[in-house]
Amino acid sequence: MAISSLASSAAAEESPAISVIIPTWDRDDLLQACLTHLRQQTINSFKVVVVDNGKGNRSPNSFSQDGFPQLTWLPLSRNRGTALAFNRGLAQSADSKYVFLLNNDVELEPDCLAHLVRALETNRQYSAAVPKLFQWANPKLLDGAGDEILLGGGAYRVGYGELDAGQYDKVEPVFSACGAAALYRRSFLDALGGFDEDFFAYRDDVDLSLRAQLRGHRFLYVPQARARHRGSATHGSPFHPAVIRLSTRNQICLLWKDYPVPVLFRLAPRLIVFQVLWAGLALRKRSLLSWCRGVLGALRLLARMLRKRRAVMEGCVLSNAEIVARLQESEKRIRRWQESPHNQRPSRLLLFYFRIFRK
């Protein structure tokens, strides 16, 4: 399908009902900066739902002083994860046409939300839109230009670590919407049943995207919408033991839950190789124990994932060949990023993967 061009300006305009959902966990400094940039958006109006996973929950009064009369504060008794936080926020936004999921470590440019809304209003065949993300510490470097997935099952934020030289300035489809900042049609999220709370955090957005792809949905990358992302602000490192454990567990759960059996058999060599390479990365980062815990966690969830799998497969409208074709296109975009001359730090894991599985 053709993608409609977007206007270059993003002046304030009448907008449809929008809810912004922000999960937060004991980082009031990040939340304050996130809200400050939200307040500067050119789009007319939206309501904000903050879901507080922290131990020392702030009071609703302190949020109202941040300049959002339509701010809803949802304190949770303990950290229940981003997937549940997003779903709790969704329950508070039933009257919204669009839902903008936003991490507390993201700072939006003033016209970011307006560009995303305009993209979905103009391109009604797409169910979600994602912005161009830059690294907070070095805005010359990209943090991501949409998420993609390998035929081997690993998900990556394309463009991460690249110098921005205009190579991602084209509006184009992407396989997955990064949960750091993504605008969804509310009707789409209702149809998918929201996020899977068993994933807790990490890859929960990929699970949603995989289920969406099986139902024929598409996502759109909108480079005119721009934001800065700190990344790993909660744990301090993308290779923190908790990140390795949850990523390992959820990568395996994705395969059990969202891949048709014929696709699993066809891609088995790639799936196995990627998991071996991922285990090697965990070993190199001194997190092999966390990898083992992730595998055990996936085994504990096996029966539950297989029960959910039935509903996922019942909603699938693509043939096995069409699913593989979409995965192939997604992997091509990862390969282009990996081999880009602008990529400052190519992934060693992907280097080995693409050496094994050549074009």
N, C-alpha and C positions, 0 to 999 in steps of 0.2 A: 504494500500500500504506500501511496505517496505521502510524504511528510510535508505539511504546510509550513511555509517560512514564518518566522516570528518577527514582530516589529522590533527595531533596534532600541527603541526607548521604552521605558517602563514607568510612565507617569501614573500618578494615583488615579484609580478608576473604580467604578462600582464593581464589587466582587461578590461571587457566590459565598454561601456560608462555609466557613473554614474553621476547623479546630486544629490547634497545634498541641501535640502531646509530647511532653518532655519527662523522661525518667531521670531521676537524680539520686545520688548516693554519697552523702557526706562530703560534698564539694561545693559549698556555698559560693566560693569565688568563681567557679566555672559557671554555675547557674546564674549568678548576677551578670556576668559578661554576656551570656547567651540571651538573657532577657533584655539587656540593654540594646543589643543589635536587633532583636525582634521589635522593640519599640520604634526603631528607625525605619521599619519597612514602609515602602511607598503604597502598598495595597491598603485599601480603606479600613477594613475591620476583620477581626478574627478573635476567637476566644482561645484562651490558653489553659491547658490542664497539666499541672505538675504532679507527677506521681513520685512520692518521696519514699525511697527504699532505705533511707538512712536511720541510724540509731538515734541521733539527736535531731528529731524532726523539728523544722522551723514552724512557726505559727502562721495561720492564714493572714493575720494582720501585717506581718512583715512582708508578705508577698503583695498585699494591696498597696503598700507604700512604693512598690516598684513600678507603679503607673499602669497597672492592668486591672481596670474595674471588672472585667469579665474573666478573671483568673480563678480557676478551681484548684484547690489544694487537696490532694489525696494522700494522707500519710499511711504507710504500711507498717505493721508491727516489727517486721524484719526484712532483710533483703530477699525479695522473692524473684529477682531476675528481671531482665528487660522485656522478655516475652510477656510475662504476666502484667508488668507495668503498662505496656502498650495496650493490652486487652482491657485493663481497668480504665485507661484513658478513653478507649473506644466506647465503652459503656456510657461515658459521660458526654458523648458527642453524636448522639443519634440524629440530631437535627442538622448536621453538617453535610454538605455535598462533597467536600474534600477533607481529608485528614492528612496533616503534615506531621510525620514522625521525626523528631529532632533530638539528637543527643545533647547533653548539657555542655559538651566540649566543642560545640560548633558555633561559629560566629558568622552570621549571614551578611552579605552585602545588601544595601538598602532595597534593591529591586529584585532580589533573589526569588522571593515568594511570588511576586507578580509575574515573573517570567515563567515559573513552573505552572501557575494557574492558567496563564494564557496558552501555554503549550498543550495542556489537556483540553482546554476549551476549543482549541483549533483542531486538534488531532484526536477526535473522539474514539478512534480505533485503539488507542493506548489506554492502559489502566493505571499507570503510574509514571511519574517523571522524576528524574534525579538531576541534581546540579553538578557543576564542575567544582571539585574540592581541591583546595590548596593546603599545603602544610602550614600550620600555625607558626612554627619556629622559623621557617624559610619560605615565604610566599612565592618565591621564584620556582619552587618545586611543587609538582602536583602531588596531591594526596589520593586522587582517584577520579576517573572519568567513567564511572559505571562499573558494576561488578560482572564478572564472567566466570564460567566454570569449565574445567577441563573434561575431556572424555574420561579421564582417570578419576574424576570426582572431586578434585580440589577446587575451591573457589578463591578467586583473587580480585583485588581492586585494581583494575587496569589503569596504567599511568602512574602508579605510585613510585615516587622517587625520580620521575623524569623532569627535566627542565621544560618549562612551558614555552614552546616555540610555535604555538598555533596548530600543532598536529592533532589536537582534539577539539577543534573549533567548529565541527560539523554536527548538527542535530542528527542523531542516528539511534536505531534501536539498540538496546542492551539486554542481556539475559536476565540480570538481577538488579534489584534496587538496594543499594547499601542503606542499612538501617540508621546510619549516622544522620542522614537527611534525605527524606523521600516524601513526595506528595502522592497520595493514593486517592482514587475515587472511593467514597464511602461504600457505595453499592458493591464494589469489587471485594472489599474486605469482608463485608457481610456474607457474600457468596462463598468466600474461601473459609469462613469461620474464624477469621483472625489468625493470630500467631499460635504456634504449638508451645504451650507452657512447659512441656517436658524438656524442651531444649534449653530452658532457663536463660542462657545468653550465648552468643557466638553461633553463627550459622542458622539462627532462627529466621533471619531475613532471607537466607538462601533457601531454606525449606519452604517458606511462603512463595518465593519466586518459582521454585520447581513445580509446586502444586499449580501455580498459575499457568506456567508454560504448558503443562499437561492438558489444561482446559482451553488452550488456545490464546491466552492473554499475551500481550506484549508490553514492554516497558520502553520508555523514551529517555535518552540522555539529552539534556538541554544545557549547552555550554554557556549561554548568555546568563544563566543563573549561576552565581558564584558564591562560595563560602570558604572559610578557613576551618580546618579540623585539627585539633591537637592530637588526637589519636592515642590510645592506650593511657588516657589520663587517669583512669581508675587504678589500674594495676602497675602503671609505670613502664611496662615493656610488653611488646607483642608476643614475647616468649616467656612471660611469667608462667610458673607452673600451673596456675589455675586456668590460664588461657590455653595452654597445651592440653590439659586434661579435658576441658569442655570442647575444644575444637576437635580433638580426636574422637571423643564420644559422639559428637553430633555429626561429624563427617560419616561415620559408620551408620548412624541412625538414618541419615538421608538416603543411603543406599537401600536399606531394608524397607523404608517407608515409601519412597517416591520413584523408584526405578522399576519398570516392568521387568518381569523375569527374563524374557528374550533379550532385552537390552542389557541386563546384568551379564548374561552369558556372552553376548557379543563383545562387551567391553571388559570382560574379566581380566585379561592380561594387563590392560592399562590400569584398572582399579587396583590390582594387586601391586603392581610396580609403584604406583603413587603412594600407597600405604607403607610400603617398605622404605621409600625415600623419605616419607614424613617421619617414620620412626627413626631413621638415620639423622634427620634434622633435630629431633628431640634429644637424641643421644649427644649430638654435637653441642647442643645448648644445655647439657647436663640436666635434662628433664625427662630422661627415659622412664623414671618411676611415674611421672605424671602421665606419660603416654600409656603405660600399663594400666594405670587407674582409669584412663579414658576408655580403653578397650573393655575393661571389666564393667564400667558404667554402661557401655553400649549393650553388653550381654545381659545386664539386669533389665534393660528396657526392651529387649528383643520381642517378647510376647506382646507388649503394649504397642510397639511399632507395627507389628504384623497385623494387629487388630485394626489399627488406623489405616493401614495400607489398603484394606478392602474399600474403604470410602474413597481414598485417593484414586484408585484404579477405576472405580465406578464412574468418577467424574471426568476421566481422561477422554478427550475427543481426538487426539492425535494418534496416528499409526506409529508403530515402532520405528519405521524408517524416518518418519517426520521428526520424532523425538531425537534420534541420532543426528539428523541433519541440523537441528537447532544446536545441539551440543557441539557439532563440528564447527559451525559458524562462531560459536562462543570461544572455542579453543583457538581458532585462527586469530581472534582479537588479542588473546593472551600472548600468542606467539609474536605478533607484531610488536606488542609492548616489550616483551622480553628481548627482542632483537633490535629494538630501536636505538639509534646512535645517541639519542637524548637520555637514555636510561643510565643514571649514574651508578646504580648498584643492582645489576641483574641478579635474579635469584639463582643460587647454585642448584637448588632442588629442580627448578624448571630447566636449567641447563642440562642436567642429566636426563630429565624426562624427555626433552625434545631430541636429545642425542639417541635415545633408545627408540623413540617413535618419530621417525623422520617424516617429512612432508609426504 
